[in-house]
């Protein structure tokens, strides 16, 4: 899936969104890094830039990017109570239950 298609889908998920394309593409890149780091935990960080995300994880990349965008400003929040609304986060990163089906790859990536 091309970045323009991913960008359009991310805009649909976040509708309405005020962010420009470069911001959204940055979050898509962060989501890609999260998924590739899960797949290849022992690879050098520089190697991720030249890799493409597997097709089966492209929709997950969009969902992770949407999660990160929606969590802006409250990244490290452990508890927040205001007017009956309660928020707490287990970690400041992407939760494990979003990545449960991203499996580490065995072998050397091509």
C-alpha distances in whole Angstrom, upper triangle without the diagonal:
4,7,8,6,7,10,11,11,13,15,16,17,19,20,23,21,23,21,20,17,18,19,16,14,16,16,12,14,17,15,13,16,18,16,16,20,20,19,21,24,26,24,25,23,22,20,17,17,16,14,10,9,10,7,10,10,7,9,12,11,11,14,16,15,17,20,20,20,23,25,26,29,30,29,32,33,35,37,37,40,40,42,41,37,37,34,34,31,32,30,28,25,22,24,24,24,20,20,22,20,18,20,22,21,24,24,23,19,19
4,5,5,6,9,10,11,12,14,16,17,19,20,22,20,22,19,18,14,15,17,14,11,15,15,12,13,16,15,13,16,18,17,17,21,22,21,22,25,27,24,25,22,21,20,17,15,15,14,11,11,12,11,14,13,10,12,14,12,12,16,17,15,17,20,20,20,23,25,25,29,30,28,32,34,36,38,38,40,40,42,42,38,38,35,35,32,33,31,29,26,23,26,26,26,22,22,25,22,20,23,24,23,26,26,25,21,20
4,5,5,6,9,10,10,12,14,15,16,18,19,17,18,16,14,10,11,13,10,8,11,12,9,10,13,13,11,15,17,16,16,19,21,20,22,24,26,24,24,21,20,19,16,14,14,14,11,11,13,12,15,14,10,12,14,11,10,14,15,13,15,18,17,17,20,22,22,25,27,25,29,31,33,35,35,37,38,39,39,35,35,32,32,30,30,28,26,23,21,24,25,25,21,21,24,22,20,23,24,24,27,27,25,22,21
4,5,5,6,9,10,11,12,14,15,16,18,16,17,15,13,9,11,13,11,9,13,13,11,13,16,15,15,18,20,19,20,23,24,24,26,28,30,27,27,24,24,23,20,18,18,17,15,15,17,15,17,16,13,13,16,14,12,15,17,14,15,19,19,18,20,23,23,26,28,27,30,32,35,36,36,38,38,39,39,36,36,33,33,31,32,30,28,25,23,26,27,27,23,24,27,25,23,26,27,27,30,31,29,25,24
4,5,5,6,9,10,11,12,14,15,17,16,18,16,15,12,14,15,12,11,15,14,12,14,17,15,15,18,20,18,20,23,24,23,25,28,30,28,28,25,25,24,21,19,19,18,15,14,15,13,15,14,10,11,14,12,10,14,16,14,14,18,19,18,20,23,23,27,28,27,31,32,34,36,35,37,37,38,38,35,35,32,33,30,31,30,28,25,23,25,26,25,21,22,25,23,22,25,26,26,29,30,29,25,24
4,5,5,6,9,10,11,12,14,16,15,17,15,14,11,13,13,10,9,12,11,8,11,13,12,12,15,16,15,17,20,20,20,22,24,27,25,25,23,23,22,18,17,18,16,13,12,14,12,13,12,8,8,11,9,7,10,12,10,11,14,15,14,17,19,20,23,25,23,27,28,31,32,32,34,34,36,35,32,31,29,29,27,28,26,24,21,19,21,22,22,18,19,21,20,19,22,23,24,27,28,27,23,23
4,5,5,6,9,10,11,12,14,12,13,11,10,7,10,10,7,7,10,10,8,11,13,13,13,16,17,17,19,21,22,23,25,26,29,27,27,24,24,23,20,18,19,18,16,15,17,15,17,15,11,11,13,11,8,11,13,10,11,14,14,13,15,18,18,22,23,22,26,27,30,31,31,33,33,34,34,31,31,28,29,27,28,26,24,22,20,22,24,23,20,21,24,23,21,25,26,27,30,31,30,26,26
4,5,5,6,9,10,10,12,11,13,12,12,10,13,13,10,11,14,13,12,15,17,16,16,20,21,20,22,25,25,25,28,29,32,30,30,27,27,27,23,22,23,22,19,17,19,17,18,17,13,12,15,13,10,13,15,13,12,16,17,15,17,20,20,24,25,25,28,29,32,33,32,34,33,34,34,31,31,29,30,28,30,29,26,24,22,24,26,25,21,22,25,24,23,27,28,29,33,34,32,29,28
4,5,5,6,9,10,12,12,15,14,14,12,15,15,11,12,15,13,11,15,16,14,15,19,19,18,20,23,23,23,26,28,31,29,30,27,27,26,23,22,23,21,18,16,17,15,16,14,11,9,12,11,7,10,12,11,10,14,15,14,15,18,19,23,24,23,27,28,30,31,30,32,32,33,32,29,29,27,28,26,27,26,25,22,20,21,23,22,18,20,22,21,21,24,26,27,31,32,31,28,28
4,5,5,6,8,11,9,12,11,12,10,13,11,8,9,12,10,9,12,14,12,14,17,17,17,19,21,21,22,25,26,29,28,28,25,26,25,21,21,22,21,18,16,18,16,17,14,11,10,11,10,6,8,10,8,7,10,12,10,12,15,15,19,20,20,23,24,27,27,27,29,29,30,30,26,26,24,25,23,25,23,21,19,17,19,21,20,16,18,21,21,20,24,25,27,30,32,31,27,28
4,5,5,6,8,7,9,9,10,9,12,11,8,11,13,12,11,15,16,15,17,20,20,20,23,25,25,26,29,30,33,31,31,28,28,28,25,23,25,24,21,20,21,20,20,18,15,13,15,13,10,11,13,11,9,13,14,11,12,16,16,19,21,21,25,25,28,28,27,29,28,29,30,26,27,25,26,25,27,26,23,22,20,22,24,23,20,22,25,24,24,27,29,30,34,35,34,31,31
4,6,5,8,9,12,13,14,13,16,15,12,14,17,15,14,18,19,17,19,22,22,21,24,26,26,27,30,31,34,33,33,30,31,30,27,26,27,26,23,21,22,20,20,18,15,13,15,14,11,11,14,13,10,14,15,13,14,17,18,21,22,23,26,27,29,29,28,29,29,29,29,26,27,25,26,25,27,27,25,23,21,22,24,23,20,22,24,24,24,27,30,31,35,36,36,32,33
4,6,8,9,13,13,15,14,17,15,12,14,16,14,13,17,17,15,17,20,19,19,22,24,24,25,28,29,32,31,32,29,30,29,26,25,27,25,22,20,21,19,19,17,14,11,12,12,9,8,11,10,7,10,13,11,11,14,16,19,20,20,23,23,25,26,25,26,26,27,26,23,23,21,23,22,24,23,22,20,17,19,21,19,16,19,21,21,21,25,27,29,33,35,34,31,32
4,6,6,9,10,12,13,15,13,10,13,15,13,13,17,17,15,18,21,20,20,23,25,25,26,29,30,33,32,32,29,30,30,26,26,28,26,24,22,23,22,21,19,17,14,15,14,10,10,12,10,7,10,11,9,8,12,13,16,17,18,21,21,24,24,23,24,24,24,24,21,22,20,21,21,23,22,20,19,17,19,22,21,17,20,23,23,23,27,29,31,35,36,36,33,33
3,5,9,11,13,14,17,15,13,16,18,16,16,20,20,19,21,24,23,24,27,28,28,30,33,33,36,35,35,32,33,33,29,28,30,29,26,25,26,24,24,22,19,17,18,17,14,13,16,14,11,13,15,12,11,15,16,19,20,21,25,24,27,26,25,26,25,25,25,22,24,22,24,24,26,26,24,23,21,23,25,24,21,24,26,27,27,30,33,34,38,40,39,36,36
4,7,9,12,14,16,15,13,16,18,16,17,21,21,20,23,25,25,26,29,30,30,32,34,35,38,37,37,33,34,34,31,30,32,31,28,27,28,27,27,24,22,19,20,19,16,16,18,15,12,15,16,12,12,15,16,18,20,21,25,24,27,26,24,25,24,24,25,22,24,22,25,24,27,27,24,24,22,24,27,26,23,26,29,29,29,33,35,36,40,42,41,38,38
4,6,9,10,13,11,10,13,15,13,15,18,18,18,21,23,23,24,26,28,28,30,32,33,35,34,34,30,31,31,28,27,29,28,26,25,27,25,26,23,20,19,19,18,14,15,16,13,11,13,14,10,10,14,13,16,18,19,23,23,26,26,24,25,24,25,26,23,24,22,24,23,26,25,22,22,21,23,26,25,22,25,28,28,28,31,33,35,38,40,39,35,36
4,7,10,12,10,10,14,15,14,16,19,19,19,22,24,24,26,28,29,30,32,34,34,36,35,34,30,31,32,29,27,29,29,27,26,29,28,28,26,23,22,22,20,17,18,18,15,13,16,15,11,12,15,13,15,18,19,23,23,27,27,25,26,25,26,27,24,26,24,25,25,28,26,23,23,23,25,28,28,25,27,30,31,30,34,35,37,40,41,40,37,37
4,7,8,6,7,10,11,11,13,15,16,17,19,21,21,23,25,26,27,29,30,31,33,32,31,27,27,28,25,23,26,26,24,24,26,26,27,24,21,20,20,18,15,16,16,13,12,15,13,10,12,14,12,14,17,18,22,23,26,27,25,27,26,28,29,26,26,24,25,24,27,25,22,21,21,23,26,27,23,25,29,29,28,31,32,34,37,38,37,34,34
4,6,6,7,9,10,11,13,15,16,17,19,20,22,23,25,26,28,29,30,31,33,31,30,26,26,27,24,22,24,25,23,23,26,25,26,24,21,20,21,18,16,18,18,14,14,17,15,12,15,17,15,17,20,21,24,26,29,30,29,31,30,32,33,29,30,27,28,27,29,27,24,23,22,26,28,29,25,27,30,30,29,32,33,34,37,38,36,33,33
4,5,5,6,8,10,10,12,14,15,16,18,20,21,22,24,26,27,28,29,31,29,28,24,24,24,21,19,21,21,20,20,22,22,24,21,18,18,19,16,14,16,17,13,13,17,15,13,16,18,16,19,22,22,25,27,30,31,30,33,32,34,35,31,31,29,29,28,30,27,24,23,22,25,27,28,24,25,29,28,27,30,30,31,34,35,33,30,30
4,6,5,6,9,10,10,12,14,15,16,19,20,21,22,24,26,26,27,29,27,25,21,21,22,19,17,19,20,19,19,22,22,24,21,18,19,20,16,15,17,17,13,14,17,15,13,16,18,16,18,21,20,24,26,29,31,30,33,33,35,35,32,32,29,29,27,29,26,23,21,21,24,27,28,24,25,28,28,26,29,29,30,33,34,31,28,28
4,5,5,6,9,10,11,13,14,15,17,19,20,21,23,25,26,26,28,26,25,21,21,22,19,17,20,21,20,19,22,23,24,21,18,18,18,15,13,15,14,11,12,14,12,9,13,14,12,15,17,17,20,22,26,27,26,29,29,31,32,28,28,25,25,24,25,23,19,18,18,22,24,25,22,23,26,27,25,28,28,29,33,33,32,29,29
4,5,5,6,9,10,11,12,14,15,17,18,20,21,23,24,25,27,25,25,21,21,22,19,17,19,19,18,17,20,19,21,18,15,15,15,12,10,12,12,8,9,12,10,8,12,14,12,16,18,17,21,22,25,27,26,29,29,31,31,27,27,24,25,23,25,22,19,18,17,20,22,23,19,20,24,24,22,25,26,27,31,32,30,27,27
4,5,5,6,9,10,10,12,14,15,16,18,20,21,22,23,25,23,22,19,18,19,16,14,16,16,14,14,17,17,19,16,13,14,15,11,10,13,12,9,11,14,12,11,15,16,15,18,20,19,23,25,28,29,29,32,32,34,34,31,30,27,27,25,26,23,21,18,17,21,23,23,20,20,24,23,21,24,25,25,29,29,27,24,24
4,5,5,6,9,10,11,13,14,15,16,19,20,21,21,23,21,20,16,16,17,14,13,15,16,15,15,18,19,21,17,15,16,16,12,12,14,12,9,12,13,11,10,14,15,13,16,18,16,20,22,25,27,27,30,31,33,33,30,29,26,25,23,24,21,18,16,16,19,21,23,19,19,23,23,21,24,24,25,28,29,27,24,24
4,5,5,6,9,10,11,12,14,15,17,18,20,20,22,21,20,17,18,18,15,14,17,16,15,14,17,18,19,15,13,14,13,9,9,11,9,5,8,10,7,7,11,12,11,14,16,14,17,19,22,24,24,27,28,30,30,27,26,22,22,19,21,18,15,13,12,16,18,19,16,16,20,20,18,21,22,23,27,28,27,24,25
4,5,5,6,9,10,11,12,14,15,17,18,19,22,20,20,16,17,17,13,13,15,14,12,11,14,14,15,12,10,11,10,7,7,9,8,5,8,11,9,10,13,14,14,18,19,17,20,22,25,27,27,30,31,33,33,29,28,25,24,21,22,20,17,15,13,16,18,19,15,15,19,19,16,19,20,21,25,26,24,21,22
4,5,5,6,9,10,10,12,14,15,16,17,19,17,16,13,13,14,10,9,12,11,11,10,14,15,16,13,11,13,12,9,10,12,10,8,12,13,11,12,16,16,16,19,20,18,21,23,26,28,29,32,33,35,35,31,30,26,26,23,23,20,18,15,14,17,19,20,17,16,20,19,17,19,19,20,23,24,22,19,20
4,5,5,6,9,10,10,12,14,15,15,18,16,16,12,13,14,11,11,14,13,13,12,15,17,17,14,13,14,12,9,10,12,9,7,11,11,9,11,14,14,13,16,17,14,17,20,22,25,26,29,30,33,32,29,27,23,22,19,20,17,14,11,11,14,16,18,14,14,18,18,16,18,18,19,23,24,22,20,21
4,5,5,6,9,10,11,13,14,15,18,17,17,14,15,15,12,12,15,13,12,10,13,14,14,10,10,11,8,5,7,8,6,5,9,9,8,10,13,13,14,17,17,15,18,20,22,24,25,28,30,32,31,28,26,23,22,18,18,16,14,11,9,12,13,15,11,11,15,15,12,15,16,18,21,22,22,19,20
4,5,5,6,8,10,11,12,13,16,14,15,12,13,12,9,9,11,9,8,7,10,12,12,9,8,11,9,6,9,11,9,9,12,13,12,14,17,17,18,21,21,18,21,23,25,28,29,32,33,36,35,31,30,26,25,22,21,19,17,14,12,15,15,17,13,12,15,15,12,14,14,15,19,20,18,15,17
4,5,5,6,8,10,10,11,13,11,11,9,10,10,7,8,11,10,10,9,12,15,15,12,12,14,12,9,12,13,11,11,14,14,13,15,18,17,18,21,21,18,20,22,24,27,29,32,34,36,36,32,30,26,25,21,20,18,16,12,11,15,15,17,14,12,16,16,12,14,14,15,18,19,17,15,17
4,6,5,6,9,10,10,13,13,13,11,13,13,10,12,15,13,13,10,13,15,15,11,12,13,10,9,12,12,9,10,13,12,11,14,16,15,16,19,19,16,17,20,21,24,26,29,31,34,33,29,27,23,21,18,17,14,13,9,8,11,11,13,11,9,12,13,10,12,12,14,17,19,18,16,19
4,5,5,6,9,10,13,13,14,12,15,13,10,12,14,11,11,8,10,12,11,8,10,11,8,7,11,11,9,11,14,13,13,16,18,18,19,22,22,19,21,23,24,27,28,31,33,36,34,31,29,25,24,20,19,17,16,12,10,12,11,13,10,8,11,10,7,9,10,11,15,17,16,14,16
4,5,5,6,8,10,9,11,10,12,10,7,10,11,8,9,7,9,12,12,10,11,14,12,10,14,15,12,14,17,17,16,19,21,21,22,25,24,21,23,26,27,30,31,35,36,39,38,34,32,29,27,23,22,19,18,15,13,15,14,16,14,11,13,13,9,10,9,10,13,14,13,11,13
4,5,5,5,8,8,9,8,11,10,8,11,13,11,12,11,13,16,16,13,15,17,14,12,16,16,13,15,18,17,16,19,21,20,21,24,23,20,21,24,25,28,30,33,35,38,37,33,31,27,25,21,20,17,16,13,12,14,13,16,14,11,13,14,10,10,9,10,13,14,14,12,15
4,6,6,9,10,12,12,15,14,11,15,16,14,14,11,12,15,14,11,14,16,13,12,16,15,13,15,18,17,16,20,21,20,22,25,23,20,21,23,24,27,29,32,35,37,36,32,30,26,24,20,18,16,16,13,11,12,10,13,11,8,10,10,7,7,6,9,12,14,14,13,16
4,6,9,9,12,12,15,13,11,14,15,12,12,10,10,13,12,11,13,16,13,13,17,17,15,17,20,19,19,22,24,23,25,28,27,24,25,27,28,31,33,36,38,41,39,36,33,30,28,24,22,20,20,16,15,15,13,15,14,10,11,10,7,6,4,5,9,11,11,10,13
4,6,6,9,10,12,10,9,13,14,11,13,11,12,16,16,14,16,19,16,16,19,20,17,19,23,22,21,24,26,25,26,29,28,25,26,28,29,32,35,38,40,43,41,38,35,32,29,26,24,21,21,18,16,18,16,18,17,13,15,14,10,9,6,6,8,9,9,8,12
4,6,9,9,13,12,11,15,16,14,16,14,16,19,18,16,19,21,18,17,21,21,18,20,23,22,20,24,26,24,25,27,26,23,23,26,27,30,32,36,38,41,40,36,34,30,27,24,21,19,19,16,15,16,15,17,17,13,15,15,12,10,7,9,11,12,12,12,15
4,7,9,12,11,11,15,16,15,17,17,18,21,21,19,22,24,21,20,24,24,21,23,26,25,23,27,29,27,28,30,29,25,26,29,29,33,35,39,41,44,43,40,37,33,30,27,24,22,22,19,19,20,18,21,20,17,18,18,15,13,10,11,11,11,11,12,15
4,6,8,7,8,12,12,11,14,15,16,20,20,18,20,23,21,19,23,24,21,22,25,25,23,26,29,27,28,30,30,26,27,30,31,34,37,40,42,45,44,41,38,34,32,28,26,23,23,19,19,21,20,23,21,18,20,19,16,15,11,11,12,11,9,9,12
4,5,6,8,10,12,12,15,16,18,22,23,20,22,24,22,20,23,25,22,22,26,25,23,26,29,27,27,29,29,25,26,30,31,34,36,40,42,45,45,41,39,35,32,29,27,24,23,20,20,22,22,25,23,20,22,22,19,18,15,15,15,15,12,12,14
4,5,6,8,10,11,14,14,17,21,22,19,20,22,20,18,21,22,19,19,23,22,20,22,25,24,24,26,26,22,23,27,28,32,34,37,39,42,42,38,36,32,30,26,25,22,20,17,18,21,20,23,21,19,21,22,18,18,15,16,17,17,15,13,15
4,6,6,8,10,13,15,18,21,23,20,20,23,22,19,22,24,21,20,24,24,22,24,27,26,25,28,28,25,26,30,32,35,37,40,42,45,45,41,39,35,33,29,28,25,23,20,21,24,24,26,24,22,24,24,20,20,18,18,19,18,15,14,15
4,6,6,7,11,12,15,18,20,18,19,22,21,18,21,23,21,20,24,25,23,25,28,27,27,29,30,27,28,31,33,36,38,41,43,46,46,42,40,36,34,30,29,26,24,21,21,24,23,26,23,21,23,22,18,18,16,15,16,15,12,10,11
4,6,5,8,9,12,16,17,15,15,18,17,14,17,19,17,17,20,21,19,21,24,24,24,26,27,24,26,29,30,34,35,38,40,43,42,38,37,33,31,27,27,23,22,18,18,21,20,23,20,17,20,19,16,16,14,14,16,15,13,10,12
4,6,8,10,14,16,19,16,16,19,18,15,17,20,18,17,21,21,19,21,24,24,24,26,27,24,27,30,32,35,36,39,41,43,43,39,38,34,32,29,29,25,23,20,20,23,23,25,22,20,23,22,19,19,18,17,19,19,16,13,13
4,7,10,13,15,18,17,16,20,19,16,19,22,20,19,23,24,22,24,27,27,27,30,31,28,30,33,35,38,39,43,44,46,46,42,41,37,36,32,32,28,27,23,22,25,25,27,24,22,24,23,19,20,18,17,19,17,14,11,10
4,7,9,12,15,13,13,17,16,14,17,19,18,18,21,22,21,23,26,26,26,29,30,27,29,32,34,37,38,41,43,45,45,41,39,35,34,31,30,27,25,22,21,23,23,24,21,19,21,19,16,16,15,14,16,15,12,9,8
4,6,9,11,10,10,13,14,11,14,17,16,16,19,21,20,22,24,25,26,29,30,27,29,32,34,36,37,40,42,44,43,39,38,34,33,30,29,27,25,22,20,22,22,23,20,17,20,18,15,16,15,14,17,16,14,11,10
4,6,8,7,7,10,10,8,11,14,13,14,17,18,18,20,22,23,24,27,27,25,27,30,31,34,35,38,39,41,40,36,35,32,30,27,26,24,23,19,17,19,19,19,16,14,16,14,11,13,13,12,16,16,15,11,12
4,6,6,7,10,10,10,13,15,15,16,19,20,20,22,24,25,26,30,30,27,30,32,33,35,37,39,41,43,41,38,36,33,32,29,28,26,25,21,19,20,19,19,16,14,16,13,10,12,12,11,14,15,15,11,12
4,5,5,8,10,10,12,14,15,16,18,20,21,22,24,25,27,30,30,28,31,33,34,36,37,39,41,42,41,37,36,33,32,29,29,27,27,23,20,21,20,20,17,15,17,14,12,14,15,14,17,18,18,15,15
4,6,7,8,10,12,13,14,16,17,18,20,22,23,24,26,30,29,27,30,31,32,34,35,37,39,40,39,35,34,31,30,27,27,26,25,22,18,19,18,17,14,13,14,10,10,11,14,14,17,18,19,16,17
4,6,5,6,9,10,10,12,14,15,16,18,20,21,23,26,26,24,26,28,29,31,32,34,36,38,36,32,31,28,27,24,24,22,22,18,15,16,15,15,11,10,12,9,8,10,13,13,17,19,19,16,17
4,5,5,7,9,10,11,13,14,15,17,19,20,22,25,25,23,26,28,29,31,32,34,35,37,36,32,31,28,28,25,25,23,22,19,16,18,17,17,13,13,15,13,11,14,16,16,20,21,21,17,18
4,5,5,6,9,10,11,12,14,15,17,19,20,24,24,23,25,26,28,29,30,32,33,34,33,30,29,26,26,23,24,23,22,19,15,16,17,15,12,12,14,12,12,15,18,19,22,24,24,21,22
4,5,5,6,8,10,10,12,14,15,16,19,22,22,20,22,24,25,26,27,30,31,33,31,28,26,23,23,20,20,19,18,15,12,13,13,12,8,8,11,10,9,13,15,17,20,23,23,20,21
4,5,5,6,9,10,11,12,14,15,17,21,20,18,21,23,25,27,27,30,31,33,32,28,27,24,23,20,21,19,18,14,11,13,14,14,10,10,13,12,11,14,16,17,21,22,22,19,20
4,6,5,6,9,10,10,12,14,16,19,20,18,22,23,25,26,26,29,29,31,30,27,26,23,23,21,21,20,18,16,13,15,16,15,12,13,16,15,14,18,19,21,24,26,26,22,23
4,5,5,6,9,10,10,12,15,18,18,17,20,20,22,23,24,26,27,28,27,23,23,20,20,17,18,17,16,14,11,12,13,12,9,11,13,13,13,17,19,21,25,27,27,24,25
4,5,5,6,9,10,11,13,16,16,14,17,18,20,21,22,25,26,28,27,23,22,19,18,15,16,14,13,10,7,9,11,11,7,9,12,13,12,16,17,20,23,25,25,22,24
4,5,5,6,9,10,11,15,15,14,17,18,21,22,23,25,26,28,28,24,23,20,20,17,18,16,14,12,10,12,15,15,11,13,16,16,15,19,20,22,26,27,26,24,25
4,5,5,6,9,10,14,14,14,17,18,20,21,21,23,24,25,25,21,21,18,18,16,18,17,15,13,11,13,16,15,12,14,17,18,17,21,23,25,29,30,30,27,28
4,5,5,6,9,12,12,11,14,14,16,18,18,20,21,23,22,19,18,15,15,12,14,13,12,10,8,10,13,12,9,12,15,17,16,20,22,24,28,30,30,27,29
4,6,5,6,10,10,9,12,13,16,18,18,21,22,24,24,20,19,15,15,13,14,12,10,8,7,10,14,14,12,13,17,18,17,21,22,24,28,30,29,27,28
4,5,5,9,10,10,14,15,18,19,18,21,21,23,23,20,19,16,17,15,17,15,13,12,11,14,17,17,15,17,20,21,20,24,25,27,31,33,32,29,31
4,6,9,9,10,13,13,16,16,16,18,18,20,20,16,16,13,14,13,16,15,13,13,12,13,17,17,14,17,20,22,22,25,27,29,33,35,34,32,33
4,6,6,6,9,10,12,13,13,16,17,19,19,15,14,11,11,10,13,12,9,10,10,12,15,16,14,17,20,22,21,25,26,29,32,34,34,31,33
4,6,6,10,10,14,15,14,17,18,20,21,17,17,13,14,13,15,14,10,11,12,15,18,19,17,19,23,24,24,27,28,30,34,35,35,32,34
4,6,8,9,13,13,12,15,16,19,20,16,16,13,13,13,16,14,11,13,15,17,20,21,20,22,25,27,27,30,30,33,36,38,37,35,37
4,6,5,9,10,9,13,14,17,17,14,13,10,10,9,12,11,8,11,13,14,18,19,18,20,23,26,25,28,29,32,35,37,37,35,37
4,6,9,11,12,16,17,20,20,17,15,11,10,8,11,8,5,8,10,12,15,17,16,18,21,23,22,25,26,29,32,34,33,32,34
4,6,9,11,15,17,20,20,17,15,11,9,7,9,7,5,8,11,13,16,18,18,19,22,25,24,26,27,30,33,35,34,33,36
4,6,7,11,13,17,17,14,11,8,6,6,9,8,7,11,13,13,17,18,18,20,22,26,25,28,29,32,35,37,37,36,39
4,7,10,14,17,16,14,10,7,4,5,7,8,9,12,14,13,16,18,18,21,22,25,26,28,29,32,35,38,38,37,40
4,7,10,13,13,10,7,5,4,7,9,11,12,15,17,16,19,19,20,23,24,28,28,31,32,35,38,41,41,40,43
4,7,10,10,8,6,5,6,9,13,14,14,17,18,18,21,21,22,25,26,30,30,33,34,38,41,43,44,42,45
4,7,7,5,5,6,9,12,15,17,18,21,22,21,24,24,24,27,29,32,33,36,37,41,44,46,47,45,48
4,6,5,7,9,12,15,19,20,20,23,24,23,26,26,26,30,31,34,35,38,40,43,46,49,49,47,49
4,6,9,11,15,18,22,23,23,26,26,26,29,28,28,32,33,36,37,40,42,45,49,51,52,50,52
4,6,10,13,17,20,22,23,25,25,24,27,26,26,30,31,34,35,38,40,44,47,50,50,48,51
4,7,10,14,17,19,19,21,21,20,23,22,23,26,28,30,32,35,37,40,43,46,47,45,47
4,7,10,13,16,16,19,19,18,21,20,21,24,25,28,29,32,34,38,41,44,44,43,45
4,7,10,12,13,15,15,14,18,17,18,21,22,25,26,29,31,34,38,40,41,39,42
4,7,9,10,13,14,12,15,16,17,19,20,24,25,27,29,32,35,38,38,37,40
4,5,7,9,10,9,12,13,14,16,17,21,21,24,25,28,31,34,35,33,36
4,7,9,10,8,10,11,13,15,16,19,20,22,23,26,29,32,33,32,35
4,5,8,7,9,12,13,14,15,19,18,20,21,25,27,30,30,29,32
4,7,8,11,14,13,14,17,20,19,21,22,25,28,30,30,29,31
4,6,9,12,11,11,14,17,16,18,18,21,24,27,27,25,28
4,7,9,7,8,11,13,13,15,16,20,23,25,25,24,26
4,5,6,7,9,12,12,15,17,20,23,26,27,25,28
4,5,5,6,10,10,12,14,17,20,23,24,23,26
4,5,5,8,10,13,15,19,22,25,26,25,28
4,6,8,9,12,15,18,21,24,25,23,26
4,5,5,8,11,14,17,20,21,20,22
4,6,8,11,14,17,20,22,21,24
4,6,10,12,15,18,20,19,21
4,7,9,13,16,17,15,18
4,6,9,13,14,14,17
4,7,10,11,11,15
4,6,8,8,11
4,7,8,12
4,6,9
4,6
4
